[in-house]
Every structure is written in C-alpha cells, then in structure tokens.
C-alpha cells in the first residue's frame, strides 16, 4: 500500500466549480489538489454561456482580456416567442450599470484550460487528470480526504477539507450518502447542430410551436439547437426515426428547413436528461458540495456554469484564510475542520440558488410544460400584457443573466511567501 498523500483541500471534479476553487485557494497559498477522472476537458455540449457576473470575476483576476481573445460569440439579445407573440425579450445593453452586458459563448474546455494555465503558476496548485474518485476517507464521523484510482492503482489523499464539485451525478456525493431533493423538470433535451448562414438572425432565442419548443444559440458558423422533448420520451422519439425529427424541426423553425437534412445520424443528436435538484445540506463534517453537486440547475438560461463559479468564489472567500492557517497545525489531518465555517457557504449561496431555481420552475410550469402539451403558454397574471412581459423580461435577465448576489474575488494573492506546509 503506497504512503498516503496529503493536501489541504482535495477537490473532486475538474469542471468550472472545481477548477475555479482550486485556482483561488492556490492563489491564496492553500495547498490544493483537483482530481478529474477524464484525460481532457473536451466534451461536447457542456455549458458554455459565460454570463456578465463571471466575466466580471475574470476581470478581477486579470484574465478577462485573455478570455475575450478566445474565438467566441457575444450575445446581447435573449428572446422567447410563440408564432403569434413574444414571451421574453431582453436587450442586455439596457442594463447600463453593469460593465459587462453580454453573454460570451465560450467553449467550456477553452474556459477551463485558461483557468488551469493560470492556476499552474502557483506552486500550491495540483491537477490530477485521469484520476477517478472512489469515495471519502472517513474517520470518527468525519471526512478526512478521499480515495482515488489512476493508472498506477488506488491511492489515499488525506485533506483538511474535501470538496465535491463533480457535477450532477457526483460520485463523491453519492458515496458520502448525500441525497438531493428532486424538484422535477417537464422536459429532456436533444442537442443539435445546424449550419448558420450570413443572412440568419443573431443572438439567443426560444421558439415555441404546437407541441414543440427549441432554443437557438448563435455560434457564429452554426446554430446550436436545444430541441425540447417531453420528459422520458427519448426512446419514443428515436423509434419515430430521424425523418420525423427533421420534419418537426423544419415545422418549428421554417428558416432552417432547407438545412435540417444535416441531422443525418443519431450521433448528431446528443441526449441530455434534464433534472433539477438541490441538497438540503451541502456539507458533512470535513466535506462540502458545491456547483451541480449541490444543486443541479435546469438548462434554462444557461445558468449552471455561472452559479458553479459563484459557489467556488464564495467558498474561497469564506474558507481560504482558515484553511491557510490550518496548514500550520501538525495535527490538521486528525482534526475536523470547523463545520460552522463550512456551513457558511450554503448560507451565503442559498438565496441565489433557490431564487434561480424558482424562476426556472415558473418558466417550466407556465411556458415549457404547456408548450410541450400543445397548449398556449400562460404567464402569471402579473406578467400578462405588454407591460407585464417587459417586467418579466427584466426579472429573467436580472436573475438568470446577471445573477442574484453576484460574488467578488476577495481572497489575497500569495506568490512568493514560504508556505507553512509542503505537500508530501
């Protein structure tokens, strides 16, 4: 059995939450190890809507110019409409008090690669790729690190704090016995690509038809299409065949009718099982869940990546200094990191999490559920009529695009300091 490895914070998951938290903690002088089970970040149709709140954080880290240099599209208009009337129509340029008033459509692997490159400037950051987390190390009722497997075998990684940031199907969360409460979603999604032509409209829009609905995302030379299907109907959709799917797409989006033939194989229709849930408690002694591991969001609004990043920033702001101090304690791996400190993360992030999911549930119930049932969307009474729709659009933009309780980077940067503990 190899000698146990140690770190101050062990993070399961190399997505936006895990990498951002790893960067911020390492930047603050905290020895941090991030474990990612895959060999790279290249997975298609991952969330890549980088919202103004995340752009501002990147600015605070001095990375926004490098982020904006990555080839991408900027979206300033968000629309959702039936064939007869608009439902949501937001011009982000009207939010003049925000420095960043656009959504940057940046491939997530490029976003993560940028963060990792910056994090690796700090000697306290370690990223272990192709390292599958097997479960927590538990002693005396507390988590003392995690076990993982790589090409050389199984290993123990002892840590002062262990963080589950490994997504909606978090293996670490499951192994730790943390079960989220399901909030429900009326739909699943097929992700598709259809070529885009110079004369096509731009931006991000939702199209509501008779029993069908889709979101169209401008990706420059192609449209990324989220085609919504009733929850649990994927096998029936496949059984009806690709021709039926193409006919439905052409009927819903007539301007793309001459291009739906590009969907000529089921491999070009990536299936996403939509869920929405959240943990009642994000923590156990020695363990914290953040991002999708703590609260899975609906794809409505593309908020998942941004809430995950905000969770990571809040976690670093609250815990970096106590973790840094803990590194000087010779008994740190035998003590339980103060649970009251860890619990502050959930208290800080509860309002934006619950509030965002509440808005998603309203849209699901009043728009998506009815649209898929071939009924006219029925907005809440307060949002009925032109003035009400404008109000709804403003609320959706404020909550879904700019975010509730956006965070700021408040952790220090310790570059050349002698750190109290070397990683063993």
Order of alpha helices (4+ residues) and beta strands (2+ residues): beta-alpha-beta-beta-alpha-alpha-beta-beta-beta-beta-alpha-beta-beta-beta-beta-alpha-beta-beta-beta-beta-beta-alpha-alpha-beta-beta-beta-beta-beta-alpha-alpha-alpha-alpha
